[in-house]
Amino acid sequence: MAEENAVKTEAQEAGTEPKKVNAKPAAQRKKTKAAAKATPSAPAAKAPTHKIRKYSEGERAEKLVLIKSLLSAGKGTLKDALKQAGITEQTYYNWKKAAEPTSKDAAERQIDDLKDLVELEEENKRLRKILADRLRAENAELRKRLGMD
């Protein structure tokens, strides 16, 4: 005890306070914080309130047609139509994106490929004619130099 008082007076004279020593080591402090977080009073994660449903391709197509018909009839907004169909807006856009491009893109790609092929064939004919003309001119010039004409 006398030693502690001597340390205190020396620290006070020097103008510094001695550091307080924590009774628990750092590892124990971390454990207590983790234990406090894991108390049963913490709210548990909520379970999903609705059941996730997988729709077949036919059901998806039917719902998309229903939504399209409701929108074209002017009976409300897209959100109203989606509520009647029983799907979310994001699901609607995902289904719409998955359904449309397959049929349109395949036909468009074939048409584009045919157009490209026709253009390439025409360019090939044009380049062959140019090459043939140049070769004839070069051949004629060589004949003149050799005195064959």
One Martini backbone bead per residue (centre of mass of N, CA, C, O) as a GRO file, in nm:
protein
  149
    1MET     BB    1   0.057   0.064  -0.019
    2ALA     BB    2   0.300   0.249  -0.003
    3GLU     BB    3   0.380   0.220  -0.298
    4GLU     BB    4   0.128   0.346  -0.424
    5ASN     BB    5   0.160   0.623  -0.290
    6ALA     BB    6   0.437   0.680  -0.418
    7VAL     BB    7   0.340   0.671  -0.712
    8LYS     BB    8   0.129   0.894  -0.689
    9THR     BB    9   0.313   1.124  -0.597
   10GLU     BB   10   0.508   1.111  -0.838
   11ALA     BB   11   0.288   1.160  -1.057
   12GLN     BB   12   0.183   1.428  -0.941
   13GLU     BB   13   0.453   1.579  -0.958
   14ALA     BB   14   0.482   1.525  -1.279
   15GLY     BB   15   0.167   1.553  -1.396
   16THR     BB   16   0.078   1.249  -1.385
   17GLU     BB   17  -0.126   0.985  -1.431
   18PRO     BB   18  -0.199   0.684  -1.362
   19LYS     BB   19  -0.285   0.404  -1.501
   20LYS     BB   20  -0.551   0.216  -1.548
   21VAL     BB   21  -0.637  -0.104  -1.458
   22ASN     BB   22  -0.776  -0.363  -1.610
   23ALA     BB   23  -0.917  -0.654  -1.498
   24LYS     BB   24  -0.969  -0.730  -1.796
   25PRO     BB   25  -0.893  -0.877  -2.060
   26ALA     BB   26  -0.946  -0.845  -2.393
   27ALA     BB   27  -1.072  -1.127  -2.447
   28GLN     BB   28  -1.297  -1.097  -2.234
   29ARG     BB   29  -1.434  -0.845  -2.348
   30LYS     BB   30  -1.521  -0.973  -2.617
   31LYS     BB   31  -1.699  -1.193  -2.498
   32THR     BB   32  -1.903  -1.007  -2.360
   33LYS     BB   33  -2.003  -0.868  -2.616
   34ALA     BB   34  -2.100  -1.126  -2.758
   35ALA     BB   35  -2.291  -1.215  -2.532
   36ALA     BB   36  -2.474  -0.962  -2.547
   37LYS     BB   37  -2.571  -1.010  -2.844
   38ALA     BB   38  -2.682  -1.322  -2.770
   39THR     BB   39  -2.931  -1.249  -2.651
   40PRO     BB   40  -3.272  -1.322  -2.631
   41SER     BB   41  -3.369  -1.013  -2.674
   42ALA     BB   42  -3.302  -1.040  -2.952
   43PRO     BB   43  -3.409  -1.016  -3.259
   44ALA     BB   44  -3.531  -1.213  -3.487
   45ALA     BB   45  -3.554  -1.333  -3.782
   46LYS     BB   46  -3.766  -1.313  -4.032
   47ALA     BB   47  -4.004  -1.482  -4.173
   48PRO     BB   48  -4.153  -1.560  -4.440
   49THR     BB   49  -4.491  -1.470  -4.533
   50HIS     BB   50  -4.444  -1.605  -4.811
   51LYS     BB   51  -4.481  -1.812  -5.080
   52ILE     BB   52  -4.281  -1.944  -5.311
   53ARG     BB   53  -4.351  -1.938  -5.663
   54LYS     BB   54  -4.362  -2.153  -5.938
   55TYR     BB   55  -4.383  -2.097  -6.280
   56SER     BB   56  -4.484  -2.177  -6.567
   57GLU     BB   57  -4.477  -2.097  -6.892
   58GLY     BB   58  -4.785  -2.087  -6.926
   59GLU     BB   59  -4.848  -1.906  -6.683
   60ARG     BB   60  -4.680  -1.670  -6.773
   61ALA     BB   61  -4.823  -1.617  -7.041
   62GLU     BB   62  -5.104  -1.568  -6.921
   63LYS     BB   63  -5.025  -1.324  -6.743
   64LEU     BB   64  -4.918  -1.145  -6.972
   65VAL     BB   65  -5.184  -1.136  -7.130
   66LEU     BB   66  -5.356  -1.017  -6.906
   67ILE     BB   67  -5.197  -0.755  -6.871
   68LYS     BB   68  -5.220  -0.659  -7.164
   69SER     BB   69  -5.532  -0.646  -7.171
   70LEU     BB   70  -5.567  -0.444  -6.936
   71LEU     BB   71  -5.401  -0.215  -7.067
   72SER     BB   72  -5.556  -0.193  -7.344
   73ALA     BB   73  -5.841  -0.132  -7.200
   74GLY     BB   74  -5.797   0.090  -6.969
   75LYS     BB   75  -5.832  -0.029  -6.646
   76GLY     BB   76  -5.542   0.090  -6.576
   77THR     BB   77  -5.258   0.022  -6.435
   78LEU     BB   78  -4.990  -0.169  -6.396
   79LYS     BB   79  -5.025  -0.219  -6.093
   80ASP     BB   80  -5.314  -0.324  -6.111
   81ALA     BB   81  -5.255  -0.564  -6.300
   82LEU     BB   82  -5.049  -0.702  -6.112
   83LYS     BB   83  -5.244  -0.753  -5.878
   84GLN     BB   84  -5.440  -0.933  -6.039
   85ALA     BB   85  -5.208  -1.144  -6.115
   86GLY     BB   86  -4.994  -1.177  -5.862
   87ILE     BB   87  -4.743  -0.984  -5.921
   88THR     BB   88  -4.456  -0.831  -5.962
   89GLU     BB   89  -4.282  -0.598  -6.127
   90GLN     BB   90  -4.015  -0.752  -6.157
   91THR     BB   91  -4.135  -1.012  -6.266
   92TYR     BB   92  -4.258  -0.893  -6.518
   93TYR     BB   93  -3.991  -0.792  -6.649
   94ASN     BB   94  -3.849  -1.064  -6.654
   95TRP     BB   95  -4.057  -1.215  -6.828
   96LYS     BB   96  -4.061  -1.022  -7.068
   97LYS     BB   97  -3.760  -1.050  -7.137
   98ALA     BB   98  -3.768  -1.367  -7.177
   99ALA     BB   99  -3.998  -1.379  -7.404
  100GLU     BB  100  -3.922  -1.186  -7.650
  101PRO     BB  101  -3.623  -1.220  -7.779
  102THR     BB  102  -3.624  -1.506  -7.903
  103SER     BB  103  -3.811  -1.461  -8.156
  104LYS     BB  104  -3.694  -1.194  -8.274
  105ASP     BB  105  -3.385  -1.245  -8.286
  106ALA     BB  106  -3.375  -1.487  -8.477
  107ALA     BB  107  -3.504  -1.350  -8.725
  108GLU     BB  108  -3.315  -1.103  -8.738
  109ARG     BB  109  -3.049  -1.259  -8.769
  110GLN     BB  110  -3.118  -1.396  -9.037
  111ILE     BB  111  -3.161  -1.139  -9.199
  112ASP     BB  112  -2.883  -1.013  -9.143
  113ASP     BB  113  -2.715  -1.246  -9.259
  114LEU     BB  114  -2.826  -1.227  -9.549
  115LYS     BB  115  -2.744  -0.936  -9.603
  116ASP     BB  116  -2.442  -0.979  -9.557
  117LEU     BB  117  -2.402  -1.194  -9.777
  118VAL     BB  118  -2.489  -1.022 -10.018
  119GLU     BB  119  -2.279  -0.796  -9.977
  120LEU     BB  120  -2.028  -0.980 -10.001
  121GLU     BB  121  -2.083  -1.080 -10.287
  122GLU     BB  122  -2.077  -0.803 -10.426
  123GLU     BB  123  -1.792  -0.726 -10.338
  124ASN     BB  124  -1.649  -0.966 -10.467
  125LYS     BB  125  -1.722  -0.899 -10.760
  126ARG     BB  126  -1.595  -0.616 -10.768
  127LEU     BB  127  -1.301  -0.708 -10.695
  128ARG     BB  128  -1.263  -0.902 -10.934
  129LYS     BB  129  -1.288  -0.690 -11.157
  130ILE     BB  130  -1.053  -0.513 -11.072
  131LEU     BB  131  -0.837  -0.732 -11.089
  132ALA     BB  132  -0.877  -0.807 -11.386
  133ASP     BB  133  -0.812  -0.526 -11.504
  134ARG     BB  134  -0.522  -0.504 -11.390
  135LEU     BB  135  -0.410  -0.762 -11.518
  136ARG     BB  136  -0.459  -0.679 -11.813
  137ALA     BB  137  -0.287  -0.422 -11.807
  138GLU     BB  138  -0.022  -0.558 -11.722
  139ASN     BB  139  -0.009  -0.761 -11.953
  140ALA     BB  140  -0.003  -0.553 -12.184
  141GLU     BB  141   0.259  -0.409 -12.094
  142LEU     BB  142   0.447  -0.655 -12.110
  143ARG     BB  143   0.407  -0.711 -12.413
  144LYS     BB  144   0.525  -0.444 -12.512
  145ARG     BB  145   0.811  -0.479 -12.388
  146LEU     BB  146   0.856  -0.763 -12.541
  147GLY     BB  147   0.718  -0.748 -12.836
  148MET     BB  148   0.435  -0.915 -12.886
  149ASP     BB  149   0.249  -0.675 -13.035
   0.00000   0.00000   0.00000
